[in-house]
Amino acid sequence: MNALRRSLSVLIAFALLVVAPATAFGGTSCRNINATGVGQDLGSGQTVGQISDGGLLQGTTAASFSITGISGTVASFAGPITFTTNRATLTATLVGTLDLASGAFSAASSGIFGTGKLAGATGSLSFSGVENLATGAFTEVVSGSICVELAP
């Protein structure tokens, strides 16, 4: 009987060693985003870009913005931006402003939606940058936090 208990104890301990690490790798993980981007304003509210140092968001972007108002030299805008990465997409709905005199812009997400490895993602993003108003080229910094369920 003691041999059976010892065998059973060893078997349970072995099972815990195998199952516990797999369980520890599952669950939600939040990642800080500190990325840089370069892009092009294509006109009519359309932009494309390339994100570097983006971790989860490393890849390309495409956005479609609409002007929601103008006050002095500042235009307000809103619309979606989609990040396309190695195995996922993340779409953030943005609201922001563009200074029509300096080209400085900033925006913040009001919601995000992911597919692929970013399915179910939550979090928020903010954007700040400068557009060359003569050429449409821009640089930006993307920051924030993305939380996503990691596969076990």
N, C-alpha and C positions, 0 to 999 in steps of 0.2 A: 504494500500500500504506500509506503514512504517513497519507493522508487517511482510509483505512478505520480505522486504529488510533485516530486522533483522534476520529472519529465514534463508534467503539465506546467509547472512554474517556468521552466526553461522555454517551453513553447510559447507561453504568453509573453514572456520578456522579449523573445525574438520577434513576435508579431508586433509588439509595441515599437521596437526599433525600426521595423519596416514601414509601419503605417504612420507613426508620428511625424517623421520628416515630410511625408507627402501631404499631410494635413497642414503642417506649418507653412508650406509654400502656397497654399490656397489662400483666398481672402483678398480683401481690397488693399491695394497699395497706392499711395499718393506720391506723385513725383512733381518736384518743382520744375517749372519751365523757365529757362533763361536762354532764349534763342535770338539769333540775328537773322535778318532777311534782306534780300535785295529783290526789287521787282520793277514792273512796268505798268503804268496806268495806260490802258488801251483806249480810254475815252468811253463815253456813255455809261460810266459807273463800273466798268469792267477792269479788273486788275489780275495780274499773274505774278507769282513770285517764287523764290527759292529760299527755303529755310535751312540755316546751318546751325550747328551746335544745339539742335532742338530736341535731342533725346527721342522721346515718344513722337514728336512732331517733325522730325527730320524728313524733308522731302519738298514737295511743291505745294503752292496754294493757287486757288482761283477764287475770285470774289465778284460779287455783283451788288453794287450799292446804289441807293436812291437818295437824292437830296431831299431832306425833310424840312429844311428851312434855311434862311440866310439872315444874319444879323451883322450889319457892317461888312467887315471883310471875312467873317467866319461862316462857313457853310456847315450845317448839321447833316449827317447822313446815317443811314441804317441799311443793313442787309447781311446776307450770309457770306462767310468765307469758309472754304473747304480745304483742309490739309489732306494731301494724299501721301501716305507713307508706304513703307515696304509691304506691310500686310494689313493696312487699315485705312479708313478715312475718319476724319473728325470735322464736323461742321459746327461752327460757332456763329450765333446770331449776334451781330455787332451794332452798337450805336456809338457815334463819335462825331468829331469835328475836324475840319480842315481849314486852316487859315489861308485864304486866297491871296494874301499879300506875301507871306513868308514860305508857304508850303508845309508848315509844321502841322502834323496831325496826331490825334490820339483817339483811341476807341477802347471800349470794354465789352466783354461778352455778356449777354443777358440769358444765354442758354447754350448748351452744347449737346451734340448727338454723335455717337460713334458707331462704326461698323468694324467687322473683322476683330483684330486683337484689341480694339478700343470700344467694342460694343458695351453698352451700359456705362460708359465713362461719365463722370460728373466733374465739376470744377469750374474754374473761371480763368479767363485770359484777358490781358490788357496789351495794347499796342501803342507804341509811340514812335514817331519817325519824322522824316522830312522828305517831301517830294520836290524834285526840280520841276517847277511849273512850266518851263520852256520845253523840256524833253519828255516829261512824264516818268522819268526814272525815280525810284525812291529807295531809301534804306529805312529799316525799322528794327525795333527791339520788341520781342514778344516775351511776356513774362506771365506768371501765374502758377496754377497748380492743377494737375489732372489726376483724378483718382479712378482706378480701374480694377476690376476683379482679375486677379492673376489665375491662370489655369494651373490646377494641381499637377 
